[in-house]
Every structure is written in C-alpha cells, then in structure tokens.
Amino acid sequence: MYKTFYGLRRNPFEITPDPSFLFPTVRHNEALAALYYGVRRHKGFVVLTGEVGTGKTLLVRCLLHLLKGSNAAYAYVFNSRLSSAEFLHYVAGDFGLPASGKNKSELLLELGSFLISRHQKKLTTVLVVDEAHHLAPEVLEEIRLLTNLETPQGKLLQILLVGQPELDEKLDSVELRQLKQRVALRAQLLPLDLEETRGYVARRLQLAGANSHAAGLFPPETLAGIYRHSRGIPRLINTVCENALINSYARQLRTVPPEVIDEVAAELRLNIAPTPVTVRPAASNGDPDVWQAVKTLLQLHEQLQGTRPKEIENLLTTVPQASKHEPFI
C-alpha cells in the first residue's frame, strides 16, 4: 500500500522469517556458525536459545538454506506439543519413511536403518526441533536415545533444539542431566542494542529497495523511539515500523515522526505490563488471632504516622462481626 509512496520495491518489515533479510550481528553470526559447524562436523546435539522474537526461527531457516543442495536431509518439527509416540511418528513421516500404523519399536527400527543407510553413503541427517521448550521431559529423553546410534567418528543423527530460555532451565534439571552432558554446542540470541537497531532498520529498507530519500524515512529521534518501545526485539521492531509506515502514509508524511511511533506502541499495547494476579485475603471468621495481627499492624502504621494507639483501640471496637466485611486493612 505504501511502497510506491516511499519508493520501495517490497515491504521491508514483514514478520515472516525470510533468510534474505538476516541482519548479521556478531551474536547472529556466532550462532549461525555454531549451528553449521555442529551439523557439518556431526557433533550430535546443538542448542539454540533466545527470547521471543529475537530471530531463532530465521536463523534456522538460514541454516537450512546453507544446507540446501548439499548431502543433508532434515526433518523439521515446528509443533513440539507431542507425546513420545506422536513425536516418533512425525519425525519418521517427515523423513519420508512409512510410519502409519507402526508401533514404537517398528518406528525405531525404520529410523535406525534409515540413518545407517545414509551414513554409509556419507550423507548427513538433521532433526530440527523448534519450540523445544514445550517438549515434555519424556520426549526430550526419547530424543537423547536417538543419538545412541553413532560411529567412532560421529553421530548418525544431528539434532538441533531451538527454544526460549525455558529450554535451558529444562536441560538443567536432574532428570535430563544425561541429555545436558551430550550437548556439544550452545548458542544464544539477545535483543539488539540501539546501534544495532539503527542498522537493522537501515538494512531492511535497503533490501526493500529504498532510494536515498526513503533511507531517511526514520530520523534518529524516531529510531530512538522504536528502540525504546521494541526493546531491541527484531519482531517488535518489524511490527512497530510496519504500522508506523501505514499510519504515516495515511497522513501523507514523507518521514515518520517520533509521535507516530508512540501512537503505534500505544495501539499495540507495548507499554502495558502483564497484570499481576491479586490474591484476596481469606475471611477471618472472627478469628481473634487474625484480628490481633490486624490490630498490631494498624498500631505500627499509626505510630509511624504519629497517631495515638488509644485511637486505634477505639476504632477496632467499633467494627462488629468482622467476618461479614472485607478485611479492614
């Protein structure tokens, strides 16, 4: 809608993980190198973690793009809320193996034969599990057992676990200590800093075909607002910038002013913190110990405020049947 107005060939801030839009920060380069090295050198387990929206799936897509045309085949699990049996069926099916109607032992025999056959042909086999923080411990243990197929030179199946920081917490648990010890490489993605955010927006505009005028769509003060509201999370940067361009186009503005960023952030409720759960106090039912505690707290509060304790005594005696009312505090 706004591409012609701003001199762009394509939308620069789509939230789909397009490898052509990768912004190579130091962290992203290190993570991609770790993933690629782990797969090509048959290291077995590689773990990639990062907060929501930091670009984990995009990095995995870049890895698969690098492996495209090579001797690697992969299965990609994008929905990790599966039981152990469902997981094995899914993986076997994604590798193109006949899985329908087979039990667990039959599936394992199929997978084993498949991996051995590919290894004998010097082919690489990869299992990518996205959203791995949702995996149940028993499924993670099943995944670990898949790596028991190995040679003296390396693992027959290369496994990439991708997830939010909760995945690290799961792997730190006692029940998964065997899996944790088998992790050969770890990588972590972090939000962008302010300078990286500027570079990220500029690169997106450049790849979208921005001319010299379009390159100045977001002035420095506007970029500062984008960083403040997005906290450097690439997915949020995309969402804020996309909405800002739509709003500015509707007003026929050639550049995006900071107030538009503030308006977009408010509309997206980016400044709204999660509402804490409030636990209401239980009714006292006239328990004298409860009211003694209330009295003590009130006395302490009023003493700090310079009020005489006698006034508190008189006040408490005027509250009959406390259990019929909300707590006095």
Protein Blocks (a to p, Z undefined) as FASTA:
>chain_A
ZZmmnopabdfkbcbdcfklpccdfklmmmmmmmmmmmmnonopacddddehilpmmmmm
mmmmmmgopabdcdddfbfcbcfklmmmmmmmmnopafehpafklmmmmmmmmmmmmmmn
opacddddehklmpcfklmmmmmmmmmpccfkbcfbdcdddddfklmmmmmpmklmmmmm
mpmbdcddddddfklmmmmmmmmmmmnopafklmmmpgfklmmmmmmmnnopaklmmmmm
mmmmmmmmmnopabdcfklmmmmmmmnopmbccdddddddddeklpaklmmmmmmmmmmm
mmmnopafklmmmmmmmmghkllpccfZZ
